[in-house]
Amino acid sequence: MSEQTSTVLVLGATGKTGSRVAADLISRGVSVFRAARSSADVAFDWSDRDTYAPALKGVDRVYLVAPVDRLDFAEDVSVFLDEAEAAAVQHVTFLSAYGMEHAPAEIPTRSVELDLLGRQRLGHTILRPAWFMQNFSEAFCKPINGAILVPTGDGSEAFIDADDIAAVAATTLADPASHAGAAYSLTGPQSLTVSEAASIISEATGRTIAHHEMDREVWIAGAIAKGFPAEFGALLRQLTETVASGNGSRPNGTVEQVTGTPSRTFRDFAHKNAAAWKEA
């Protein structure tokens, strides 16, 4: 498989990592089919299995992102992988989560990992990133009235920029033979508490941003009330408890090992994205 003859199907192509993976691959001269429910090259909907086979036509590599709006996705992903094998896809790079190798098989994301490991006709690479830095600019860690409300205590996490995740993914898809069977835990270059991250955002914006600890169950209930799927409550609990207990991700050099470029610091991220917190 050469880059010149390869076509990569990028699932979740309008999402946080998918959009970046597609752009990175295109910059390398790799042919890309962007797949999403709308505004993409290929119509794809995890809830409609009839979209699976058409999306895979003419494709030999896939960037696999599971559904982000529900947790009962393992069976659908397995059906998709069956279709991928039937379409002679040769490699899948799967976006998993940090520490997932330790999760029980009934956890959907781990179930997908094990499914890939058991397939003989599909090469694969598994990516297990730490918390995204973009959580602070686009998601549940974004400040509200100058406060970051998340129950992580004094625990630290090696936050990673989604651009670095995408760079690793694109590298594995551009040269899958060099990364076949690999599982990469991806982190930023330093562990930070949310309070430390807030201080860096303050520095970048010239505004006072602080971390306010709050009761975990109240926080989860608030997230659900604002539209977060109720079934994600247990996941939010597990994610925040892991960090608060001191078991968050720890820095490693995997991004540089794979891409040749060190992972970005949170300070670089904050200064680059300072406009995101203009109204925070």
C-alpha positions in Angstrom: 0.0 0.0 0.0 1.6 3.3 -1.1 0.3 6.7 -0.1 -0.2 7.4 -3.8 -2.7 4.5 -4.3 -4.3 4.5 -0.9 -7.6 6.0 0.0 -8.5 6.6 3.7 -12.0 6.7 5.0 -12.1 9.1 7.9 -15.1 8.6 10.2 -16.3 11.5 12.3 -14.7 13.8 9.8 -16.5 16.8 11.1 -15.4 16.1 14.7 -12.6 17.0 16.9 -10.0 14.5 15.7 -11.5 13.4 12.4 -11.4 16.9 10.9 -7.8 17.2 11.8 -6.8 13.7 10.6 -8.4 14.4 7.2 -6.6 17.7 6.9 -3.2 16.2 7.9 -3.6 13.3 5.4 -4.6 15.6 2.6 -1.5 17.7 3.3 0.6 14.6 2.8 -1.0 13.9 -0.6 -3.1 11.0 0.6 -6.6 10.5 -0.9 -9.3 10.9 1.7 -13.0 10.3 1.9 -14.5 12.3 4.7 -17.5 10.5 6.3 -20.2 12.0 8.6 -23.9 12.3 8.8 -23.8 15.5 6.8 -21.4 18.0 5.2 -19.0 15.3 4.2 -17.8 13.4 1.1 -19.6 10.2 2.2 -22.8 9.9 4.1 -22.3 7.7 7.2 -24.4 7.1 10.2 -23.6 4.6 12.9 -27.4 4.2 13.5 -27.9 3.2 9.9 -26.0 0.0 8.9 -27.0 0.5 5.3 -24.5 3.3 5.1 -21.5 1.1 6.1 -20.8 -0.8 2.9 -21.2 2.2 0.5 -18.8 4.3 2.7 -16.2 1.6 2.4 -16.2 1.3 -1.4 -12.8 2.0 -2.9 -11.2 2.3 0.6 -8.2 0.4 1.9 -7.6 2.2 5.3 -10.0 3.6 7.9 -9.7 6.1 10.8 -12.3 4.6 13.2 -14.1 6.8 15.7 -16.9 5.1 17.6 -20.2 7.0 18.1 -19.8 9.8 20.6 -23.5 10.1 21.5 -24.1 6.7 23.0 -22.3 3.8 24.7 -24.0 0.8 23.1 -21.9 0.8 20.0 -19.7 -2.3 20.2 -22.1 -4.5 18.0 -22.4 -1.8 15.4 -18.7 -1.3 15.2 -18.2 -5.1 14.8 -20.7 -5.1 11.9 -18.8 -2.3 10.4 -15.5 -4.2 10.7 -17.1 -7.2 9.1 -18.0 -4.9 6.1 -14.5 -3.5 6.1 -13.0 -7.0 5.8 -15.5 -7.8 3.0 -14.4 -4.6 1.2 -10.7 -5.7 1.5 -9.8 -2.8 3.8 -6.2 -3.5 5.0 -5.7 -1.2 8.0 -7.8 0.4 10.7 -6.5 3.1 13.1 -8.9 3.2 16.1 -9.3 6.1 18.5 -9.6 4.5 21.9 -8.9 6.1 25.3 -6.0 6.2 27.8 -5.7 3.2 30.0 -8.3 1.2 28.0 -6.0 -1.9 28.0 -6.8 -2.3 31.7 -10.6 -2.1 31.2 -12.9 -5.1 31.4 -14.1 -6.6 28.1 -17.7 -5.4 28.6 -16.6 -1.8 28.3 -17.6 -0.9 24.7 -14.3 0.8 23.8 -12.3 -2.1 25.1 -14.7 -4.5 23.3 -13.8 -2.8 20.0 -10.1 -3.1 20.8 -10.4 -6.8 21.5 -12.5 -7.2 18.3 -9.7 -5.7 16.3 -7.1 -7.8 18.0 -9.0 -10.9 17.0 -9.2 -10.2 13.3 -6.6 -11.8 11.1 -7.5 -9.9 7.8 -7.4 -6.4 9.2 -4.2 -4.7 10.3 -4.8 -2.2 13.1 -3.3 0.5 15.2 -4.9 1.6 18.5 -4.6 5.1 19.9 -5.2 5.7 23.6 -5.0 9.5 24.2 -5.2 11.3 27.5 -7.7 14.1 28.1 -7.8 16.5 25.2 -6.6 20.0 25.8 -9.6 21.1 23.7 -11.8 20.0 26.7 -10.9 23.4 28.1 -11.8 25.4 25.0 -14.7 23.4 23.5 -16.1 21.0 26.1 -16.8 20.3 29.8 -13.7 22.0 31.2 -14.5 25.3 29.4 -14.7 28.1 32.0 -18.0 29.6 33.0 -17.9 33.1 34.5 -14.2 32.7 35.1 -14.5 29.3 36.8 -13.6 25.8 35.6 -16.1 23.5 37.3 -14.9 19.9 37.3 -14.4 17.5 40.2 -10.8 16.5 39.7 -9.4 17.8 43.0 -5.6 18.2 43.1 -5.1 15.3 40.7 -3.1 15.9 37.5 -3.4 14.8 33.9 -1.0 14.9 30.9 -3.4 16.8 28.7 -2.8 16.3 24.9 -3.6 18.6 22.0 -6.0 17.0 19.5 -3.6 18.2 16.8 -1.0 15.8 18.2 -3.5 12.9 18.3 -4.3 13.7 14.6 -0.7 13.8 13.6 -0.1 10.3 15.1 -3.2 9.0 13.5 -2.3 10.4 10.1 1.2 8.9 10.4 -0.1 5.5 11.1 -2.5 5.7 8.2 0.1 7.1 5.8 2.5 4.2 6.7 0.4 1.5 8.2 3.1 -1.2 7.7 5.3 0.6 10.3 2.6 0.7 12.9 0.6 -2.5 12.4 -0.4 -4.1 15.7 0.8 -1.1 17.7 -1.1 0.4 20.6 0.0 4.0 21.5 -0.8 5.7 24.7 -0.7 9.4 23.8 0.0 12.3 26.2 1.1 15.8 26.4 4.6 16.7 27.7 3.6 17.6 31.3 1.1 16.6 34.0 -1.0 19.5 35.2 -3.8 19.9 37.7 -6.8 21.7 36.5 -5.8 24.6 38.8 -2.5 24.8 37.0 -4.2 24.7 33.6 -6.5 27.5 34.8 -3.5 29.6 35.7 -2.0 29.1 32.3 -5.2 30.1 30.6 -5.3 33.2 32.8 -1.8 34.0 31.7 -2.7 33.6 28.0 -5.9 35.6 28.2 -5.1 38.3 30.8 -8.2 37.3 32.7 -8.6 35.5 36.0 -9.6 31.9 35.5 -9.8 29.5 38.4 -10.6 25.9 39.1 -13.6 25.5 41.4 -14.0 22.0 42.9 -17.6 20.8 43.3 -19.5 17.7 44.3 -19.1 15.0 41.6 -22.7 13.8 41.6 -24.0 17.4 41.4 -21.6 18.1 38.5 -22.7 14.9 36.7 -26.4 15.8 37.2 -25.7 19.3 35.9 -24.0 17.9 32.8 -27.0 15.6 32.1 -29.5 18.5 32.7 -27.6 20.5 30.0 -28.0 17.7 27.5 -25.2 15.2 28.1 -26.6 11.7 27.5 -27.6 10.2 30.9 -25.8 6.9 30.1 -22.5 8.8 30.1 -22.9 9.6 33.8 -20.8 6.5 34.9 -18.1 7.4 32.3 -17.9 11.0 33.6 -17.6 9.7 37.2 -14.9 7.3 36.2 -12.9 9.9 34.3 -12.9 12.5 37.0 -12.4 10.0 39.8 -9.3 8.6 38.0 -7.7 12.0 37.9 -8.8 13.1 41.4 -7.3 9.9 42.9 -3.9 10.6 41.4 -4.2 8.0 38.7 -4.3 10.3 35.7 -2.2 9.9 32.6 1.6 10.5 32.9 3.8 12.2 30.2 5.5 10.0 27.7 7.4 10.6 24.5 5.1 8.6 22.2 4.0 11.5 20.0 7.6 12.4 19.2 8.5 8.7 18.8 5.8 8.3 16.1 5.8 11.7 14.4 9.3 13.0 15.0 7.8 16.2 16.6 7.4 16.7 20.4 3.8 17.0 21.7 2.6 20.6 22.3 2.6 22.1 25.7 -0.5 23.4 27.4 1.0 26.9 27.4 1.4 26.7 23.6 -2.2 25.5 23.3 -3.6 28.2 25.6 -1.8 31.1 23.8 -2.9 29.8 20.4 -6.5 29.4 21.5 -6.8 32.5 23.8 -9.8 33.8 21.8 -11.8 30.8 22.9 -12.0 32.2 26.4 -12.7 35.8 25.5 -16.2 35.5 27.0 -15.4 32.8 29.6 
